Amino acid sequence: MNASEYKRYLSYAVKNYADEHVKAGNWKQEEAMNKAAKQFEKLLPDGEKTENHKLFTIRDHNQEVGMIWLAKQTDERGFIYDINIWEGYQGRGYGKQAMKEIEEVAKELGLKKIGLHVFGNNKIARGLYEKLGYLESSVKMEKEI
């Protein structure tokens, strides 16, 4: 991912991340954007050039269709912080292909495991990850009373 792609991604990602936390009931609307921006600043202090973080633009030929972000957390463990297929390109297999390709990148980095987080209400993503062999390692549940 180059600097201009990163800038576009960041403006989308902060808002999307804030919205997901509001939907999940984790954050209040009025605090969400600030909290999301701070988390991105902490995780990616040097933007797309942050050490041990690999951000990729997903392309079909020359058309940008999405992005994926892999972080090397330890010598053996990686974490996918984000994957997005842009609207209009979803449901065409780009996410599945990107997940398979990021596994190859992880292997090249010497990683043995990849983790990720998915919001509980994102059933499409959960289904994809399960089909690709990802297993739940913990589940957080809540009930409003």
C-alpha positions in Angstrom: 0.0 0.0 0.0 1.4 3.4 -0.9 1.0 6.6 1.0 -2.0 7.9 -0.9 -3.8 4.6 -0.7 -3.0 4.5 3.1 -4.5 8.0 3.5 -7.7 7.0 1.8 -7.8 3.7 3.8 -7.2 5.5 7.1 -10.1 8.0 6.7 -12.4 5.1 5.9 -11.0 2.7 8.5 -11.3 5.1 11.5 -14.9 5.8 10.8 -15.7 2.2 10.1 -14.0 1.0 13.2 -15.8 3.7 15.3 -19.2 2.7 13.8 -18.6 -1.0 14.5 -17.8 -0.3 18.1 -21.0 1.8 18.4 -23.0 -1.0 16.8 -21.5 -3.6 19.1 -22.4 -1.4 22.1 -18.8 -0.9 23.2 -18.5 2.8 22.7 -20.9 5.8 22.7 -21.3 7.6 19.4 -19.9 10.9 20.7 -16.6 9.3 21.8 -16.2 6.7 19.1 -14.3 8.7 16.4 -11.8 10.0 18.9 -11.2 6.5 20.4 -10.8 4.9 17.0 -8.4 7.5 15.8 -6.2 7.1 18.9 -6.1 3.3 18.4 -5.0 3.7 14.8 -2.3 6.2 15.8 -1.1 3.8 18.5 -1.0 0.8 16.1 0.4 2.6 13.1 2.5 5.5 14.3 4.5 5.5 11.1 1.5 4.9 8.8 1.9 2.3 6.1 5.6 2.1 6.9 5.1 1.0 10.6 7.6 -1.8 11.5 6.1 -5.3 11.6 2.9 -4.2 9.9 2.1 -5.0 6.3 -0.7 -3.2 4.6 -1.7 -4.4 1.2 -4.1 -3.0 -1.4 -6.2 -5.8 -3.0 -6.4 -5.3 -6.8 -8.1 -7.0 -9.7 -5.8 -6.1 -12.5 -5.3 -2.3 -11.9 -8.6 -1.8 -10.1 -8.4 -1.3 -6.3 -11.0 -3.6 -4.7 -10.0 -3.7 -1.1 -7.2 -3.9 1.5 -5.8 -6.3 4.1 -3.5 -5.6 7.1 -1.2 -8.2 8.7 0.9 -7.5 11.8 3.8 -9.7 13.0 3.2 -9.8 16.8 5.8 -12.4 17.7 8.3 -14.5 15.7 5.6 -17.1 15.2 2.3 -15.3 15.5 0.6 -12.8 13.2 -2.7 -10.9 13.5 -5.0 -9.6 10.7 -6.1 -6.2 12.0 -8.3 -5.4 9.0 -9.6 -6.7 5.8 -12.1 -4.8 3.6 -13.5 -5.4 0.2 -14.9 -2.1 -1.0 -18.6 -1.8 -1.8 -19.5 -3.0 -5.2 -16.8 -5.7 -5.2 -18.1 -7.8 -2.3 -19.3 -11.3 -2.9 -16.9 -12.0 -5.8 -14.3 -14.0 -3.9 -11.8 -11.2 -3.3 -11.8 -11.6 0.4 -11.3 -15.3 0.3 -8.4 -14.9 -2.2 -6.8 -12.2 -0.1 -7.0 -14.3 3.0 -5.3 -17.2 1.2 -2.6 -14.9 -0.1 -2.0 -13.3 3.3 -1.3 -16.8 4.6 1.6 -17.1 2.1 2.9 -13.7 3.2 2.8 -14.9 6.8 4.7 -18.1 6.0 7.4 -16.0 4.2 7.7 -14.0 7.5 8.1 -17.3 9.4 4.8 -17.1 11.1 3.1 -20.3 12.3 -0.3 -18.9 13.3 -2.6 -16.0 12.3 -5.3 -14.5 14.6 -8.0 -12.0 13.8 -11.0 -10.3 15.5 -14.4 -10.2 14.0 -17.4 -8.4 15.5 -20.2 -10.9 16.4 -22.8 -9.3 14.2 -20.6 -9.7 11.0 -22.0 -13.1 10.0 -20.6 -12.9 6.5 -17.0 -12.5 7.6 -17.4 -15.1 10.4 -18.7 -17.6 7.8 -15.7 -16.9 5.5 -13.2 -17.3 8.3 -14.7 -20.5 9.4 -14.6 -21.9 5.8 -10.9 -21.0 5.7 -10.2 -23.0 8.9 -10.2 -20.2 11.5 -11.4 -21.4 14.9 -13.0 -19.4 17.7 -10.5 -19.0 20.5 -12.8 -16.9 22.8 -16.3 -15.5 22.7 -17.6 -12.5 24.6 -21.4 -12.3 25.0 -23.7 -9.7 26.5 -27.4 -9.2 27.1 -29.2 -5.9 27.7 -31.5 -6.0 30.7 
